[in-house]
Amino acid sequence: MWMLIGLAVLALGFFLMAGGKSSDPNVFNEKDVYSTTRITIAPMLIIAGFIIEIFAIMKKSKAN
């Protein structure tokens, strides 16, 4: 269960980092490229997803 949660957080982080494409490729839109979502929130979600994955791998199961 923890691994699925970690994968979902990772996928969300990569999705937010990808963003959308520009309507005009000849115009540089600084607000889209350097938005808070792409620069701050998405990398933090990706790191959190990796931490959750490490926790899921290291966690002992209740059966033992």
mmCIF file of the N, C-alpha and C atoms, coordinates in Angstrom:
data_MODEL
# 
_entry.id   MODEL 
# 
loop_
_atom_site.group_PDB 
_atom_site.id 
_atom_site.type_symbol 
_atom_site.label_atom_id 
_atom_site.label_alt_id 
_atom_site.label_comp_id 
_atom_site.label_asym_id 
_atom_site.label_entity_id 
_atom_site.label_seq_id 
_atom_site.pdbx_PDB_ins_code 
_atom_site.Cartn_x 
_atom_site.Cartn_y 
_atom_site.Cartn_z 
_atom_site.occupancy 
_atom_site.B_iso_or_equiv 
_atom_site.pdbx_formal_charge 
_atom_site.auth_seq_id 
_atom_site.auth_comp_id 
_atom_site.auth_asym_id 
_atom_site.auth_atom_id 
_atom_site.pdbx_PDB_model_num 
ATOM 1   N N  . MET A 1 1  ? 0.823  -1.188  0.000   1.00 0.00 ? 1  MET A N  1 
ATOM 2   C CA . MET A 1 1  ? 0.000  0.000   0.000   1.00 0.00 ? 1  MET A CA 1 
ATOM 3   C C  . MET A 1 1  ? 0.873  1.260   0.000   1.00 0.00 ? 1  MET A C  1 
ATOM 4   N N  . TRP A 1 2  ? 1.933  1.250   0.806   1.00 0.00 ? 2  TRP A N  1 
ATOM 5   C CA . TRP A 1 2  ? 2.811  2.416   0.867   1.00 0.00 ? 2  TRP A CA 1 
ATOM 6   C C  . TRP A 1 2  ? 3.509  2.661   -0.468  1.00 0.00 ? 2  TRP A C  1 
ATOM 7   N N  . MET A 1 3  ? 3.849  1.589   -1.159  1.00 0.00 ? 3  MET A N  1 
ATOM 8   C CA . MET A 1 3  ? 4.524  1.743   -2.451  1.00 0.00 ? 3  MET A CA 1 
ATOM 9   C C  . MET A 1 3  ? 3.598  2.394   -3.475  1.00 0.00 ? 3  MET A C  1 
ATOM 10  N N  . LEU A 1 4  ? 2.326  2.040   -3.443  1.00 0.00 ? 4  LEU A N  1 
ATOM 11  C CA . LEU A 1 4  ? 1.368  2.656   -4.365  1.00 0.00 ? 4  LEU A CA 1 
ATOM 12  C C  . LEU A 1 4  ? 1.182  4.142   -4.056  1.00 0.00 ? 4  LEU A C  1 
ATOM 13  N N  . ILE A 1 5  ? 1.159  4.477   -2.776  1.00 0.00 ? 5  ILE A N  1 
ATOM 14  C CA . ILE A 1 5  ? 1.052  5.885   -2.388  1.00 0.00 ? 5  ILE A CA 1 
ATOM 15  C C  . ILE A 1 5  ? 2.283  6.653   -2.867  1.00 0.00 ? 5  ILE A C  1 
ATOM 16  N N  . GLY A 1 6  ? 3.462  6.051   -2.681  1.00 0.00 ? 6  GLY A N  1 
ATOM 17  C CA . GLY A 1 6  ? 4.698  6.688   -3.140  1.00 0.00 ? 6  GLY A CA 1 
ATOM 18  C C  . GLY A 1 6  ? 4.717  6.880   -4.646  1.00 0.00 ? 6  GLY A C  1 
ATOM 19  N N  . LEU A 1 7  ? 4.253  5.878   -5.378  1.00 0.00 ? 7  LEU A N  1 
ATOM 20  C CA . LEU A 1 7  ? 4.201  5.997   -6.838  1.00 0.00 ? 7  LEU A CA 1 
ATOM 21  C C  . LEU A 1 7  ? 3.220  7.082   -7.271  1.00 0.00 ? 7  LEU A C  1 
ATOM 22  N N  . ALA A 1 8  ? 2.103  7.201   -6.568  1.00 0.00 ? 8  ALA A N  1 
ATOM 23  C CA . ALA A 1 8  ? 1.128  8.244   -6.900  1.00 0.00 ? 8  ALA A CA 1 
ATOM 24  C C  . ALA A 1 8  ? 1.712  9.636   -6.654  1.00 0.00 ? 8  ALA A C  1 
ATOM 25  N N  . VAL A 1 9  ? 2.447  9.793   -5.551  1.00 0.00 ? 9  VAL A N  1 
ATOM 26  C CA . VAL A 1 9  ? 3.068  11.095  -5.251  1.00 0.00 ? 9  VAL A CA 1 
ATOM 27  C C  . VAL A 1 9  ? 4.139  11.413  -6.288  1.00 0.00 ? 9  VAL A C  1 
ATOM 28  N N  . LEU A 1 10 ? 4.925  10.418  -6.675  1.00 0.00 ? 10 LEU A N  1 
ATOM 29  C CA . LEU A 1 10 ? 5.936  10.616  -7.715  1.00 0.00 ? 10 LEU A CA 1 
ATOM 30  C C  . LEU A 1 10 ? 5.291  11.011  -9.038  1.00 0.00 ? 10 LEU A C  1 
ATOM 31  N N  . ALA A 1 11 ? 4.246  10.314  -9.418  1.00 0.00 ? 11 ALA A N  1 
ATOM 32  C CA . ALA A 1 11 ? 3.575  10.612  -10.685 1.00 0.00 ? 11 ALA A CA 1 
ATOM 33  C C  . ALA A 1 11 ? 3.000  12.028  -10.676 1.00 0.00 ? 11 ALA A C  1 
ATOM 34  N N  . LEU A 1 12 ? 2.419  12.425  -9.549  1.00 0.00 ? 12 LEU A N  1 
ATOM 35  C CA . LEU A 1 12 ? 1.881  13.777  -9.440  1.00 0.00 ? 12 LEU A CA 1 
ATOM 36  C C  . LEU A 1 12 ? 2.990  14.820  -9.568  1.00 0.00 ? 12 LEU A C  1 
ATOM 37  N N  . GLY A 1 13 ? 4.124  14.568  -8.929  1.00 0.00 ? 13 GLY A N  1 
ATOM 38  C CA . GLY A 1 13 ? 5.250  15.499  -9.021  1.00 0.00 ? 13 GLY A CA 1 
ATOM 39  C C  . GLY A 1 13 ? 5.771  15.645  -10.436 1.00 0.00 ? 13 GLY A C  1 
ATOM 40  N N  . PHE A 1 14 ? 5.927  14.513  -11.143 1.00 0.00 ? 14 PHE A N  1 
ATOM 41  C CA . PHE A 1 14 ? 6.399  14.585  -12.524 1.00 0.00 ? 14 PHE A CA 1 
ATOM 42  C C  . PHE A 1 14 ? 5.368  15.238  -13.431 1.00 0.00 ? 14 PHE A C  1 
ATOM 43  N N  . PHE A 1 15 ? 4.087  14.996  -13.167 1.00 0.00 ? 15 PHE A N  1 
ATOM 44  C CA . PHE A 1 15 ? 3.031  15.615  -13.962 1.00 0.00 ? 15 PHE A CA 1 
ATOM 45  C C  . PHE A 1 15 ? 3.038  17.128  -13.780 1.00 0.00 ? 15 PHE A C  1 
ATOM 46  N N  . LEU A 1 16 ? 3.194  17.587  -12.538 1.00 0.00 ? 16 LEU A N  1 
ATOM 47  C CA . LEU A 1 16 ? 3.226  19.024  -12.289 1.00 0.00 ? 16 LEU A CA 1 
ATOM 48  C C  . LEU A 1 16 ? 4.472  19.676  -12.879 1.00 0.00 ? 16 LEU A C  1 
ATOM 49  N N  . MET A 1 17 ? 5.582  18.953  -12.889 1.00 0.00 ? 17 MET A N  1 
ATOM 50  C CA . MET A 1 17 ? 6.805  19.506  -13.434 1.00 0.00 ? 17 MET A CA 1 
ATOM 51  C C  . MET A 1 17 ? 6.735  19.616  -14.959 1.00 0.00 ? 17 MET A C  1 
ATOM 52  N N  . ALA A 1 18 ? 6.025  18.702  -15.602 1.00 0.00 ? 18 ALA A N  1 
ATOM 53  C CA . ALA A 1 18 ? 5.939  18.707  -17.055 1.00 0.00 ? 18 ALA A CA 1 
ATOM 54  C C  . ALA A 1 18 ? 5.173  19.929  -17.550 1.00 0.00 ? 18 ALA A C  1 
ATOM 55  N N  . GLY A 1 19 ? 4.063  20.248  -16.929 1.00 0.00 ? 19 GLY A N  1 
ATOM 56  C CA . GLY A 1 19 ? 3.295  21.429  -17.327 1.00 0.00 ? 19 GLY A CA 1 
ATOM 57  C C  . GLY A 1 19 ? 2.697  21.289  -18.707 1.00 0.00 ? 19 GLY A C  1 
ATOM 58  N N  . GLY A 1 20 ? 2.426  22.396  -19.324 1.00 0.00 ? 20 GLY A N  1 
ATOM 59  C CA . GLY A 1 20 ? 1.826  22.410  -20.654 1.00 0.00 ? 20 GLY A CA 1 
ATOM 60  C C  . GLY A 1 20 ? 2.755  23.018  -21.674 1.00 0.00 ? 20 GLY A C  1 
ATOM 61  N N  . LYS A 1 21 ? 2.345  22.959  -22.900 1.00 0.00 ? 21 LYS A N  1 
ATOM 62  C CA . LYS A 1 21 ? 3.183  23.527  -23.944 1.00 0.00 ? 21 LYS A CA 1 
ATOM 63  C C  . LYS A 1 21 ? 2.707  24.939  -24.285 1.00 0.00 ? 21 LYS A C  1 
ATOM 64  N N  . SER A 1 22 ? 3.586  25.684  -24.877 1.00 0.00 ? 22 SER A N  1 
ATOM 65  C CA . SER A 1 22 ? 3.277  27.054  -25.245 1.00 0.00 ? 22 SER A CA 1 
ATOM 66  C C  . SER A 1 22 ? 2.437  27.073  -26.520 1.00 0.00 ? 22 SER A C  1 
ATOM 67  N N  . SER A 1 23 ? 1.536  28.030  -26.605 1.00 0.00 ? 23 SER A N  1 
ATOM 68  C CA . SER A 1 23 ? 0.718  28.133  -27.810 1.00 0.00 ? 23 SER A CA 1 
ATOM 69  C C  . SER A 1 23 ? 1.541  28.640  -28.994 1.00 0.00 ? 23 SER A C  1 
ATOM 70  N N  . ASP A 1 24 ? 2.554  29.449  -28.718 1.00 0.00 ? 24 ASP A N  1 
ATOM 71  C CA . ASP A 1 24 ? 3.437  29.969  -29.758 1.00 0.00 ? 24 ASP A CA 1 
ATOM 72  C C  . ASP A 1 24 ? 4.877  29.628  -29.387 1.00 0.00 ? 24 ASP A C  1 
ATOM 73  N N  . PRO A 1 25 ? 5.530  28.711  -30.107 1.00 0.00 ? 25 PRO A N  1 
ATOM 74  C CA . PRO A 1 25 ? 6.894  28.303  -29.735 1.00 0.00 ? 25 PRO A CA 1 
ATOM 75  C C  . PRO A 1 25 ? 7.940  29.405  -29.926 1.00 0.00 ? 25 PRO A C  1 
ATOM 76  N N  . ASN A 1 26 ? 7.613  30.464  -30.639 1.00 0.00 ? 26 ASN A N  1 
ATOM 77  C CA . ASN A 1 26 ? 8.569  31.547  -30.861 1.00 0.00 ? 26 ASN A CA 1 
ATOM 78  C C  . ASN A 1 26 ? 8.567  32.571  -29.730 1.00 0.00 ? 26 ASN A C  1 
ATOM 79  N N  . VAL A 1 27 ? 7.609  32.474  -28.815 1.00 0.00 ? 27 VAL A N  1 
ATOM 80  C CA . VAL A 1 27 ? 7.496  33.427  -27.716 1.00 0.00 ? 27 VAL A CA 1 
ATOM 81  C C  . VAL A 1 27 ? 7.870  32.730  -26.417 1.00 0.00 ? 27 VAL A C  1 
ATOM 82  N N  . PHE A 1 28 ? 8.808  33.325  -25.670 1.00 0.00 ? 28 PHE A N  1 
ATOM 83  C CA . PHE A 1 28 ? 9.237  32.771  -24.387 1.00 0.00 ? 28 PHE A CA 1 
ATOM 84  C C  . PHE A 1 28 ? 8.345  33.331  -23.292 1.00 0.00 ? 28 PHE A C  1 
ATOM 85  N N  . ASN A 1 29 ? 7.606  32.450  -22.618 1.00 0.00 ? 29 ASN A N  1 
ATOM 86  C CA . ASN A 1 29 ? 6.718  32.868  -21.543 1.00 0.00 ? 29 ASN A CA 1 
ATOM 87  C C  . ASN A 1 29 ? 7.384  32.532  -20.211 1.00 0.00 ? 29 ASN A C  1 
ATOM 88  N N  . GLU A 1 30 ? 7.936  33.531  -19.576 1.00 0.00 ? 30 GLU A N  1 
ATOM 89  C CA . GLU A 1 30 ? 8.695  33.336  -18.333 1.00 0.00 ? 30 GLU A CA 1 
ATOM 90  C C  . GLU A 1 30 ? 7.814  32.842  -17.200 1.00 0.00 ? 30 GLU A C  1 
ATOM 91  N N  . LYS A 1 31 ? 6.554  33.245  -17.151 1.00 0.00 ? 31 LYS A N  1 
ATOM 92  C CA . LYS A 1 31 ? 5.657  32.834  -16.070 1.00 0.00 ? 31 LYS A CA 1 
ATOM 93  C C  . LYS A 1 31 ? 5.379  31.334  -16.116 1.00 0.00 ? 31 LYS A C  1 
ATOM 94  N N  . ASP A 1 32 ? 5.321  30.751  -17.311 1.00 0.00 ? 32 ASP A N  1 
ATOM 95  C CA . ASP A 1 32 ? 5.088  29.313  -17.416 1.00 0.00 ? 32 ASP A CA 1 
ATOM 96  C C  . ASP A 1 32 ? 6.322  28.502  -17.059 1.00 0.00 ? 32 ASP A C  1 
ATOM 97  N N  . VAL A 1 33 ? 7.467  28.951  -17.501 1.00 0.00 ? 33 VAL A N  1 
ATOM 98  C CA . VAL A 1 33 ? 8.699  28.195  -17.277 1.00 0.00 ? 33 VAL A CA 1 
ATOM 99  C C  . VAL A 1 33 ? 9.145  28.274  -15.822 1.00 0.00 ? 33 VAL A C  1 
ATOM 100 N N  . TYR A 1 34 ? 9.097  29.451  -15.234 1.00 0.00 ? 34 TYR A N  1 
ATOM 101 C CA . TYR A 1 34 ? 9.598  29.657  -13.873 1.00 0.00 ? 34 TYR A CA 1 
ATOM 102 C C  . TYR A 1 34 ? 8.471  29.784  -12.850 1.00 0.00 ? 34 TYR A C  1 
ATOM 103 N N  . SER A 1 35 ? 7.413  29.023  -13.023 1.00 0.00 ? 35 SER A N  1 
ATOM 104 C CA . SER A 1 35 ? 6.303  29.098  -12.072 1.00 0.00 ? 35 SER A CA 1 
ATOM 105 C C  . SER A 1 35 ? 6.677  28.382  -10.773 1.00 0.00 ? 35 SER A C  1 
ATOM 106 N N  . THR A 1 36 ? 6.013  28.758  -9.706  1.00 0.00 ? 36 THR A N  1 
ATOM 107 C CA . THR A 1 36 ? 6.269  28.157  -8.390  1.00 0.00 ? 36 THR A CA 1 
ATOM 108 C C  . THR A 1 36 ? 5.973  26.661  -8.406  1.00 0.00 ? 36 THR A C  1 
ATOM 109 N N  . THR A 1 37 ? 4.989  26.265  -9.169  1.00 0.00 ? 37 THR A N  1 
ATOM 110 C CA . THR A 1 37 ? 4.633  24.849  -9.230  1.00 0.00 ? 37 THR A CA 1 
ATOM 111 C C  . THR A 1 37 ? 5.770  24.024  -9.808  1.00 0.00 ? 37 THR A C  1 
ATOM 112 N N  . ARG A 1 38 ? 6.353  24.486  -10.894 1.00 0.00 ? 38 ARG A N  1 
ATOM 113 C CA . ARG A 1 38 ? 7.434  23.730  -11.549 1.00 0.00 ? 38 ARG A CA 1 
ATOM 114 C C  . ARG A 1 38 ? 8.750  23.791  -10.793 1.00 0.00 ? 38 ARG A C  1 
ATOM 115 N N  . ILE A 1 39 ? 9.040  24.916  -10.175 1.00 0.00 ? 39 ILE A N  1 
ATOM 116 C CA . ILE A 1 39 ? 10.347 25.110  -9.548  1.00 0.00 ? 39 ILE A CA 1 
ATOM 117 C C  . ILE A 1 39 ? 10.386 24.615  -8.112  1.00 0.00 ? 39 ILE A C  1 
ATOM 118 N N  . THR A 1 40 ? 9.278  24.704  -7.373  1.00 0.00 ? 40 THR A N  1 
ATOM 119 C CA . THR A 1 40 ? 9.300  24.401  -5.947  1.00 0.00 ? 40 THR A CA 1 
ATOM 120 C C  . THR A 1 40 ? 8.440  23.204  -5.570  1.00 0.00 ? 40 THR A C  1 
ATOM 121 N N  . ILE A 1 41 ? 7.177  23.235  -5.916  1.00 0.00 ? 41 ILE A N  1 
ATOM 122 C CA . ILE A 1 41 ? 6.237  22.218  -5.443  1.00 0.00 ? 41 ILE A CA 1 
ATOM 123 C C  . ILE A 1 41 ? 6.512  20.853  -6.071  1.00 0.00 ? 41 ILE A C  1 
ATOM 124 N N  . ALA A 1 42 ? 6.701  20.805  -7.376  1.00 0.00 ? 42 ALA A N  1 
ATOM 125 C CA . ALA A 1 42 ? 6.914  19.523  -8.050  1.00 0.00 ? 42 ALA A CA 1 
ATOM 126 C C  . ALA A 1 42 ? 8.174  18.800  -7.554  1.00 0.00 ? 42 ALA A C  1 
ATOM 127 N N  . PRO A 1 43 ? 9.330  19.462  -7.434  1.00 0.00 ? 43 PRO A N  1 
ATOM 128 C CA . PRO A 1 43 ? 10.498 18.751  -6.898  1.00 0.00 ? 43 PRO A CA 1 
ATOM 129 C C  . PRO A 1 43 ? 10.316 18.260  -5.464  1.00 0.00 ? 43 PRO A C  1 
ATOM 130 N N  . MET A 1 44 ? 9.589  19.041  -4.644  1.00 0.00 ? 44 MET A N  1 
ATOM 131 C CA . MET A 1 44 ? 9.345  18.585  -3.275  1.00 0.00 ? 44 MET A CA 1 
ATOM 132 C C  . MET A 1 44 ? 8.454  17.346  -3.262  1.00 0.00 ? 44 MET A C  1 
ATOM 133 N N  . LEU A 1 45 ? 7.484  17.284  -4.154  1.00 0.00 ? 45 LEU A N  1 
ATOM 134 C CA . LEU A 1 45 ? 6.633  16.091  -4.247  1.00 0.00 ? 45 LEU A CA 1 
ATOM 135 C C  . LEU A 1 45 ? 7.433  14.881  -4.717  1.00 0.00 ? 45 LEU A C  1 
ATOM 136 N N  . ILE A 1 46 ? 8.342  15.089  -5.647  1.00 0.00 ? 46 ILE A N  1 
ATOM 137 C CA . ILE A 1 46 ? 9.156  13.981  -6.138  1.00 0.00 ? 46 ILE A CA 1 
ATOM 138 C C  . ILE A 1 46 ? 10.065 13.448  -5.028  1.00 0.00 ? 46 ILE A C  1 
ATOM 139 N N  . ILE A 1 47 ? 10.690 14.333  -4.274  1.00 0.00 ? 47 ILE A N  1 
ATOM 140 C CA . ILE A 1 47 ? 11.534 13.904  -3.157  1.00 0.00 ? 47 ILE A CA 1 
ATOM 141 C C  . ILE A 1 47 ? 10.695 13.185  -2.107  1.00 0.00 ? 47 ILE A C  1 
ATOM 142 N N  . ALA A 1 48 ? 9.509  13.714  -1.811  1.00 0.00 ? 48 ALA A N  1 
ATOM 143 C CA . ALA A 1 48 ? 8.622  13.058  -0.848  1.00 0.00 ? 48 ALA A CA 1 
ATOM 144 C C  . ALA A 1 48 ? 8.217  11.676  -1.345  1.00 0.00 ? 48 ALA A C  1 
ATOM 145 N N  . GLY A 1 49 ? 7.966  11.544  -2.633  1.00 0.00 ? 49 GLY A N  1 
ATOM 146 C CA . GLY A 1 49 ? 7.621  10.241  -3.195  1.00 0.00 ? 49 GLY A CA 1 
ATOM 147 C C  . GLY A 1 49 ? 8.752  9.232   -3.040  1.00 0.00 ? 49 GLY A C  1 
ATOM 148 N N  . PHE A 1 50 ? 9.986  9.668   -3.265  1.00 0.00 ? 50 PHE A N  1 
ATOM 149 C CA . PHE A 1 50 ? 11.131 8.772   -3.087  1.00 0.00 ? 50 PHE A CA 1 
ATOM 150 C C  . PHE A 1 50 ? 11.312 8.396   -1.615  1.00 0.00 ? 50 PHE A C  1 
ATOM 151 N N  . ILE A 1 51 ? 11.073 9.333   -0.710  1.00 0.00 ? 51 ILE A N  1 
ATOM 152 C CA . ILE A 1 51 ? 11.170 9.027   0.722   1.00 0.00 ? 51 ILE A CA 1 
ATOM 153 C C  . ILE A 1 51 ? 10.106 8.006   1.118   1.00 0.00 ? 51 ILE A C  1 
ATOM 154 N N  . ILE A 1 52 ? 8.900  8.167   0.597   1.00 0.00 ? 52 ILE A N  1 
ATOM 155 C CA . ILE A 1 52 ? 7.836  7.192   0.881   1.00 0.00 ? 52 ILE A CA 1 
ATOM 156 C C  . ILE A 1 52 ? 8.210  5.823   0.332   1.00 0.00 ? 52 ILE A C  1 
ATOM 157 N N  . GLU A 1 53 ? 8.804  5.784   -0.852  1.00 0.00 ? 53 GLU A N  1 
ATOM 158 C CA . GLU A 1 53 ? 9.223  4.506   -1.440  1.00 0.00 ? 53 GLU A CA 1 
ATOM 159 C C  . GLU A 1 53 ? 10.301 3.840   -0.588  1.00 0.00 ? 53 GLU A C  1 
ATOM 160 N N  . ILE A 1 54 ? 11.267 4.605   -0.107  1.00 0.00 ? 54 ILE A N  1 
ATOM 161 C CA . ILE A 1 54 ? 12.313 4.044   0.752   1.00 0.00 ? 54 ILE A CA 1 
ATOM 162 C C  . ILE A 1 54 ? 11.699 3.518   2.043   1.00 0.00 ? 54 ILE A C  1 
ATOM 163 N N  . PHE A 1 55 ? 10.774 4.283   2.619   1.00 0.00 ? 55 PHE A N  1 
ATOM 164 C CA . PHE A 1 55 ? 10.079 3.840   3.825   1.00 0.00 ? 55 PHE A CA 1 
ATOM 165 C C  . PHE A 1 55 ? 9.323  2.531   3.563   1.00 0.00 ? 55 PHE A C  1 
ATOM 166 N N  . ALA A 1 56 ? 8.658  2.444   2.422   1.00 0.00 ? 56 ALA A N  1 
ATOM 167 C CA . ALA A 1 56 ? 7.882  1.237   2.101   1.00 0.00 ? 56 ALA A CA 1 
ATOM 168 C C  . ALA A 1 56 ? 8.790  0.020   1.950   1.00 0.00 ? 56 ALA A C  1 
ATOM 169 N N  . ILE A 1 57 ? 9.974  0.218   1.403   1.00 0.00 ? 57 ILE A N  1 
ATOM 170 C CA . ILE A 1 57 ? 10.898 -0.909  1.232   1.00 0.00 ? 57 ILE A CA 1 
ATOM 171 C C  . ILE A 1 57 ? 11.489 -1.336  2.571   1.00 0.00 ? 57 ILE A C  1 
ATOM 172 N N  . MET A 1 58 ? 11.828 -0.380  3.412   1.00 0.00 ? 58 MET A N  1 
ATOM 173 C CA . MET A 1 58 ? 12.484 -0.698  4.681   1.00 0.00 ? 58 MET A CA 1 
ATOM 174 C C  . MET A 1 58 ? 11.529 -1.142  5.792   1.00 0.00 ? 58 MET A C  1 
ATOM 175 N N  . LYS A 1 59 ? 10.257 -0.814  5.671   1.00 0.00 ? 59 LYS A N  1 
ATOM 176 C CA . LYS A 1 59 ? 9.289  -1.109  6.716   1.00 0.00 ? 59 LYS A CA 1 
ATOM 177 C C  . LYS A 1 59 ? 9.110  -2.632  6.881   1.00 0.00 ? 59 LYS A C  1 
ATOM 178 N N  . LYS A 1 60 ? 9.111  -3.086  8.117   1.00 0.00 ? 60 LYS A N  1 
ATOM 179 C CA . LYS A 1 60 ? 8.883  -4.498  8.381   1.00 0.00 ? 60 LYS A CA 1 
ATOM 180 C C  . LYS A 1 60 ? 7.403  -4.798  8.268   1.00 0.00 ? 60 LYS A C  1 
ATOM 181 N N  . SER A 1 61 ? 7.091  -5.958  7.730   1.00 0.00 ? 61 SER A N  1 
ATOM 182 C CA . SER A 1 61 ? 5.696  -6.328  7.625   1.00 0.00 ? 61 SER A CA 1 
ATOM 183 C C  . SER A 1 61 ? 5.170  -6.811  8.981   1.00 0.00 ? 61 SER A C  1 
ATOM 184 N N  . LYS A 1 62 ? 3.866  -6.758  9.197   1.00 0.00 ? 62 LYS A N  1 
ATOM 185 C CA . LYS A 1 62 ? 3.276  -7.154  10.452  1.00 0.00 ? 62 LYS A CA 1 
ATOM 186 C C  . LYS A 1 62 ? 3.261  -8.670  10.628  1.00 0.00 ? 62 LYS A C  1 
ATOM 187 N N  . ALA A 1 63 ? 3.427  -9.418  9.561   1.00 0.00 ? 63 ALA A N  1 
ATOM 188 C CA . ALA A 1 63 ? 3.392  -10.881 9.617   1.00 0.00 ? 63 ALA A CA 1 
ATOM 189 C C  . ALA A 1 63 ? 4.599  -11.462 10.365  1.00 0.00 ? 63 ALA A C  1 
ATOM 190 N N  . ASN A 1 64 ? 5.733  -10.726 10.342  1.00 0.00 ? 64 ASN A N  1 
ATOM 191 C CA . ASN A 1 64 ? 6.954  -11.254 10.986  1.00 0.00 ? 64 ASN A CA 1 
ATOM 192 C C  . ASN A 1 64 ? 6.942  -10.968 12.437  1.00 0.00 ? 64 ASN A C  1 
# 
